[in-house]
Amino acid sequence: MGMVKIITPGSYDFHEPVAQIVKTARHGLRGADLADFVKRASVQFIDKMASIHFGPGEVPVHLIAVGATEAYGPNRNGDGFKRAVCEEYHPTFTKYARWYRHHENKDTSKGRGIVKLSAYNKEMDRIELLVSLFSTKEAADRHNGLVADEEMEKLANGDDIAVSMACRVSHDVCSSCGNKARTRAEYCDDAMCKHGGLKRNIAKCFEDGEVLHADNPDPSFFDISHVFRPADRIGYVLGKAAAYEMYKAASDAGAQYSGVEWAEKLGVTAPLWLLSEGPWTDTGVVEQLKIAQDLMSLETKISDELPNTLNMTFHPAVQNYSQKMPDVLSGKEKIGQVMCALADAQCMLPIDAFVTLFTDDSTEKIASTVNDVAASLPGIYNRLAATPNLEEKLRNNPYKPDTVAPRRLKHWALKQSSAWSLNKNHVLDRLQLSAVRSLKSAVPKEMVKVANVTSVGRLADEYAMYQLAFLQSQQSKAEPELTAELAIRHNYIR
């Protein structure tokens, strides 16, 4: 499972600006610029910089990221990163991290800079980074990102810039009692920890000199974000900006939030592309996460290019099917066996069939529910990516097919193939049928916001989980990319 943590601006007292533009002449650092920079960075870091290339419009920024616990103590959020951990895990910045705004990190194309170099400065006991910010559209386009115009303006004026970072850990360890916790719910309390436990006393200082904190043994740093302040002109435009300022004010007034609490309050979760590389996930979860990441990209692509001829394969007039569904609600039929029969026939349940299969409402009520759930399917994977316990949900995905389905279910699924199968031949048959009948294209649905705490939102989430399980079952079959595209198109046009 693991936890995501936020390292807020001002977490450490480095006694100098966290971010600073590196002033370089045409032939590199020279004279006074070099002398000034040596005060911030190690000689070894400067030597490594010599081999780093910056393209047109890319501006080098030196960033002081994390201080070692042995030298600086834990940060103000009660998180500690030991010297050995800083040395081992600083490369995760270059492997995973981009520069974002307000931790909008699910889509790397929203990045406004990349990390060119990371190093552990042994003399200063801290992780330092060399970030390339995109100051022009040319540079942003070259790296499939956005322009860091606001950041560049502040840095060029010599203004302090608030930088917040995010990392993911498989677990953390109490500095006092050694309790290992995979979630905040597993934090120690006064019943097991002589300093009262991380659950209530994190970051508190005690008479014996102990500053109670969570030690983080395996951080993957994946996000560097500029967090705007109220005085900035876009300070309250983004939801995370407003939330950040609210909790920052509470923190300044004396409220104590841990790094994982900051992440929870701001709704920051690890992006799917990071989860899929985590050493704590099993193969099945990794496969589903990778599929979900691809589906997120498809959502963006497909929503920009509707309508499309492929959409006609889901026209209700060419998807007629038997309304009699297997009885899974009473337990007469096992869900895994039904899913296996459908997967073998390459049949993906359309949303109306899915709702019919898993609800016992009247026909009229089902029709109303289908309309509401269908309206919330556009963008479902981008919303699903923000689910805090997504890994656990995927690990226990109830829609994973069993290995074998009984003959009666296989026969039932094959009868639905002409309407539901995403096999290329069946898709072409439905497209030809729609052309012969001169059917009009379905009107694309607009994305609507539906809280997943509602029954409609939960059904939409369940349908997305079903699609992931189905698409995973199709990976070894012909043209899985087409199958994934069709699945997303279904969500946008029904």
QUIURZI-V592646 format. One record per backbone hydrogen bond with DSSP energy under -1.0 kcal/mol. NH is the residue of the N-H (numbers start at 1). CO is the residue of the C=O. If there is no record, write none. Layout:
NH/CO  NH/CO
//
This chain:
3/169  5/167  6/259  7/165  11/8  20/62  22/60  25/28  28/25  33/30  34/30  35/31  36/32  37/33  38/34  40/37  41/37  46/42  47/43  48/44  49/45  51/48  52/49  58/55  59/133  61/131  62/20  63/129  64/18  65/127  68/125  69/81  71/68  72/68  73/69  75/79  76/11  78/75  80/214  86/82  87/83  88/84  89/85  90/86  92/89  93/90  95/91  96/92  97/93  99/113  100/224  102/226  104/101  105/103  110/107  111/108  112/99  114/132  116/130  117/130  119/128  121/126  122/120  125/121  126/121  127/66  128/119  129/63  130/117  131/61  132/114  133/59  134/112  135/57  140/136  141/137  142/138  143/139  144/141  145/140  146/111  148/134  149/147  152/148  153/149  154/150  155/151  156/152  157/153  158/155  159/154  164/225  165/7  166/223  167/5  168/220  169/3  172/181  173/215  174/179  175/213  178/174  181/172  186/183  187/184  192/189  193/189  196/193  199/188  201/197  203/212  204/201  206/210  209/206  212/204  214/78  215/173  216/80  220/168  222/166  223/166  224/98  225/164  226/100  227/162  232/229  235/232  237/234  242/238  243/239  244/240  245/241  246/242  247/243  248/244  249/245  250/246  251/247  252/248  253/249  254/251  255/250  262/258  263/259  264/260  265/261  266/262  268/263  274/271  275/271  276/272  277/274  278/275  281/278  286/282  287/283  288/284  289/285  290/286  291/287  292/288  293/289  294/290  295/291  296/292  297/293  298/294  299/295  300/296  301/297  302/298  303/299  305/302  311/308  312/309  313/310  314/311  315/312  318/315  328/326  333/327  338/334  339/335  340/336  341/337  342/338  343/339  344/340  345/341  346/343  347/342  348/420  354/350  355/351  356/352  357/353  358/354  366/362  367/363  368/364  369/365  370/366  371/367  372/368  373/369  374/370  375/371  376/373  377/374  380/377  383/379  384/380  385/381  386/383  387/384  390/387  393/389  394/390  395/391  396/392  397/394  400/397  402/336  410/406  411/407  412/408  413/409  414/410  415/411  417/414  419/416  420/416  421/417  422/346  427/423  428/424  429/425  430/426  431/427  432/428  433/429  434/430  435/431  436/432  437/433  438/435  439/434  445/492  454/451  458/454  459/455  460/456  461/457  462/458  463/459  464/460  465/461  466/462  467/463  468/464  469/465  470/466  471/467  472/468  473/469  475/472  477/474  483/479  484/480  485/481  486/482  487/483  488/484  489/485  490/486  491/487  493/489  494/490
//
